[in-house]
Amino acid sequence: MRVVMTEAVLATPDVAAVGTPLAMRAEKLNAYFGQTHAIHDVTLEFPTNEVTAIIGPSGCGKSTLLRCLNRMHETVPLARVVGKVHFHGQDIYADDVDPISLRRHVGMVFQRPTPFPTMSIRDNVAAGLRVLPGQKPSRAQVDEIVERALREAALWDEVKDRLKSSATGISGGQQQRVCIARALATSPHVLLLDEPTASLDPISTQKVEELVYELRKTMTVIIVTHNMQQAARVSDRTAFMLSGDMVEVAPTGVMFTAPSDPRSEAYITGRFG
C-alpha cells in the first residue's frame, strides 16, 4: 500500500535535538549515477520557515542533493540513493511512499524557466492541480488558486489580463515566476529552487530574490545558488559543499564572516571556485 502524504500524515512535526521544528532532515545520504558516487554521507537539517542556501563550486553535488529531497534523482537512469530523508518524520525513501504525492508537498523549480509551451499562463499554473487526490477543484476554485499562486509569485498584476495567452510569450523572468507559481499552486510545505535566477537579468533576479525572502513566512525554502552574494541576501542558513561532501553548515552571517572550516573560507574569499 502506498502512503499518500496527506495533511494528517504531515501533522506531526520533526524536531532537531535543540528543539527546533524541522521541515526536512537528510541522514547519511548518498547519491550515485551508476558507479559514480556523487554525494557522500550528507547529513543536513532544514528548519521550518527558514531559507537554507546550498553553495559550492560547479559539480560539487548541490543540485544532486536538492533532487534527492523530492525523489527527482531516481528518475535519472541508473541513479540511486542510499540513506534517509525525513519529511515530517516520514522517510520519503520508504518503499510505501508515493513520490508523486510527495512532490505535491515538496515543490521544485529548475534553473531555466520550464513553462509548458502548449499551455496558457493559467493552465501552466494549474497543471499540478490535476494530480491532487480526491475530488478535483471546480473551475472557479482553480481560478482562485491560480490567482493566489500568481500573487504569491509577485506576478498577478503583470499577467492578470493575459491568463489565456501562451506562457512562452512573456519575458524569461516572468516565465520563471510562472514556474514558481505552478509549484506554489499545490501549497507545498517545502520549495526547492535550483539556481532559479541563473539565466535571468538583474531586475528579474531581484524580483525572485524578494519573492524568496517573503516565502519563508509560509513555507521552508531550500535554494541552490552559485552566487554567494545571493545566498547572503536571501538565506537564514548556508551549507557549503565540496566534491560531494557537506563541509560546513552555519547561520548565513557566520558562514560569510567567520566560517569554521578553512575550505569554506578559501571558497568564500575566492581562492578557488
C-alpha positions in Angstrom: 0.0 0.0 0.0 1.4 3.4 -1.0 1.5 6.1 1.7 -0.1 9.3 0.4 1.3 12.4 2.0 -2.0 13.8 3.5 -2.2 16.7 5.9 -2.9 14.2 8.6 0.4 12.4 7.9 2.2 15.7 8.0 0.6 16.9 11.2 3.4 15.6 13.5 6.5 17.9 13.3 10.0 16.6 13.2 12.4 18.4 15.6 16.1 18.9 15.9 18.0 17.9 19.0 17.8 21.5 20.2 14.0 21.5 19.8 13.8 23.5 16.5 10.9 22.3 14.3 12.3 20.8 11.1 10.7 20.6 7.6 13.2 18.1 6.4 16.3 16.1 7.6 18.8 14.2 5.4 20.7 11.5 7.2 23.8 9.8 5.8 22.5 10.5 2.3 24.5 9.1 -0.6 23.6 9.5 -4.3 25.0 7.7 -7.3 24.9 7.9 -11.0 25.7 4.4 -12.0 29.1 3.7 -10.3 29.8 7.4 -9.8 29.4 8.4 -6.1 28.1 11.9 -6.4 27.3 12.9 -2.7 28.8 11.2 0.3 27.1 10.6 3.7 25.4 14.0 3.8 23.5 14.9 7.0 21.7 18.2 6.9 18.7 19.6 8.7 16.2 22.2 7.2 14.4 24.2 9.9 10.8 25.1 9.2 10.1 28.5 7.7 13.7 29.3 7.0 15.7 29.7 3.8 18.7 27.4 3.5 21.2 28.1 0.8 23.5 25.4 -0.6 26.7 26.8 -2.1 29.8 25.3 -3.6 31.7 25.1 -6.9 30.2 23.5 -10.1 30.0 19.8 -9.9 30.2 19.6 -6.1 26.8 17.8 -5.8 24.5 20.8 -4.9 21.8 20.1 -7.5 22.0 16.3 -6.9 21.4 16.8 -3.2 18.4 19.1 -4.0 16.9 16.5 -6.4 17.2 13.8 -3.7 14.9 15.8 -1.4 11.8 15.1 -3.5 13.0 11.9 -5.2 13.7 13.5 -8.6 17.2 12.0 -8.6 15.8 8.5 -9.0 14.1 9.5 -12.3 17.6 9.6 -13.9 18.5 6.2 -15.5 20.9 4.2 -13.3 20.7 6.8 -10.5 20.1 5.6 -6.9 20.0 6.9 -3.4 21.2 5.3 -0.2 20.3 6.8 3.2 17.3 8.6 4.5 15.4 11.9 4.0 12.8 12.6 6.7 9.9 14.9 5.8 7.7 15.5 8.9 9.2 12.3 10.4 8.4 10.1 7.4 11.3 8.6 5.4 10.5 9.6 1.9 12.5 6.7 0.5 10.5 4.1 2.4 9.1 1.5 -0.1 5.5 2.5 0.6 5.8 6.3 0.0 4.2 7.7 -3.2 6.8 10.0 -4.8 4.1 11.9 -6.8 2.2 12.7 -3.6 5.5 13.7 -2.0 6.2 16.2 -4.8 2.9 17.9 -4.2 4.3 18.9 -0.8 7.9 19.4 -1.8 7.8 21.5 -4.9 10.7 22.2 -7.2 11.7 25.0 -9.7 14.6 24.4 -12.0 17.5 26.6 -13.3 15.9 27.5 -16.6 12.2 28.5 -16.9 10.2 25.4 -18.0 6.7 26.6 -18.8 4.7 24.1 -20.8 4.8 25.6 -24.3 1.4 24.5 -25.4 -0.4 25.8 -22.4 -1.7 29.2 -21.4 -0.4 31.0 -18.3 -3.4 29.9 -16.4 -3.1 26.3 -17.4 0.6 26.3 -16.6 -0.1 27.4 -13.0 -2.9 25.0 -12.6 -1.1 22.0 -14.1 -0.1 20.5 -10.7 -3.7 20.5 -9.5 -4.5 17.7 -11.9 -2.7 15.1 -9.7 -4.4 16.2 -6.4 -6.0 13.2 -4.6 -9.8 13.1 -4.1 -12.3 15.4 -5.8 -10.8 17.8 -8.3 -11.4 21.5 -7.8 -14.1 23.3 -9.8 -13.1 25.8 -12.5 -14.0 28.6 -10.1 -11.8 27.1 -7.4 -8.9 26.6 -9.9 -9.2 30.3 -10.9 -8.9 31.2 -7.2 -5.9 29.0 -6.7 -4.2 30.4 -9.9 -4.7 34.0 -8.7 -3.4 33.2 -5.2 -0.3 31.4 -6.6 0.4 34.3 -9.1 0.0 36.8 -6.3 2.4 34.8 -4.1 4.8 34.8 -7.1 4.5 38.6 -7.4 3.2 38.2 -10.9 -0.5 38.7 -10.8 -0.6 42.4 -11.7 1.7 41.7 -14.7 -0.3 38.9 -16.3 -3.9 39.1 -15.0 -5.1 40.3 -18.4 -3.1 37.7 -20.3 -4.0 34.5 -18.5 -5.2 32.8 -21.7 -2.0 33.7 -23.6 0.9 31.3 -24.0 3.3 31.2 -21.1 6.2 31.3 -23.6 5.1 34.8 -24.8 6.3 36.6 -21.7 9.8 37.5 -20.6 12.2 35.0 -19.1 11.9 36.4 -15.6 8.1 36.2 -15.9 8.3 32.7 -17.2 10.4 31.7 -14.2 7.8 33.2 -11.8 5.1 31.3 -13.6 7.1 28.2 -12.8 7.3 29.3 -9.2 3.6 29.9 -9.2 3.0 26.5 -10.6 4.9 25.0 -7.7 3.1 27.2 -5.2 -0.4 26.2 -6.5 -0.4 22.9 -4.6 0.5 24.7 -1.4 3.8 22.9 -0.7 5.4 22.7 2.7 8.9 23.0 1.1 10.0 24.7 -2.1 13.3 23.6 -3.8 14.9 26.2 -6.0 17.8 25.0 -8.3 19.7 28.2 -9.3 16.4 29.9 -10.2 18.0 33.1 -11.3 21.0 31.8 -13.2 19.5 32.7 -16.6 17.7 35.9 -15.6 18.6 39.6 -15.9 19.3 41.7 -12.8 15.8 43.1 -12.5 14.2 39.7 -12.7 16.8 38.3 -10.3 15.9 41.0 -7.8 12.2 40.1 -8.0 12.8 36.4 -7.5 15.1 37.1 -4.5 12.4 39.4 -3.0 9.9 36.6 -3.5 12.2 34.0 -1.8 12.6 36.4 1.2 8.8 36.6 1.5 8.0 32.9 1.1 9.8 32.0 4.4 6.6 33.3 6.1 4.6 30.4 4.8 7.0 27.6 3.8 10.5 26.3 4.0 12.8 27.2 1.1 16.0 25.4 0.0 17.9 27.2 -2.7 21.0 26.0 -4.6 23.0 29.0 -5.9 26.4 29.7 -7.4 26.0 33.3 -6.4 27.4 33.8 -2.9 26.0 37.4 -2.7 22.6 35.9 -3.4 23.0 33.4 -0.6 24.0 36.1 1.8 20.9 38.2 0.8 18.2 35.7 0.9 19.1 32.8 3.3 19.0 32.2 7.1 21.5 29.3 6.9 24.1 28.4 4.4 25.6 25.0 3.7 28.9 24.6 1.8 29.5 21.5 -0.3 32.8 20.4 -1.9 33.4 17.3 -4.0 30.2 15.6 -2.8 30.9 16.3 0.9 29.0 18.5 3.2 31.8 20.7 4.6 30.1 23.1 6.8 26.6 24.4 7.8 26.1 27.7 9.7 23.9 30.7 10.1 24.5 32.8 7.0 26.0 35.7 8.8 28.5 33.4 10.5 29.3 31.5 7.3 30.3 34.6 5.4 32.2 36.3 8.2 33.7 33.6 10.3 33.5 30.1 8.7 35.0 27.4 10.9 36.4 25.2 8.1 39.4 26.6 6.1 38.0 25.1 2.9 34.8 27.2 3.4 36.9 30.3 3.9 39.0 29.6 0.8 35.9 29.3 -1.3 34.1 32.3 0.1 37.1 34.5 -0.3 37.6 33.4 -3.9 40.8 31.4 -3.6 39.1 28.7 -5.6 35.8 28.1 -7.2 
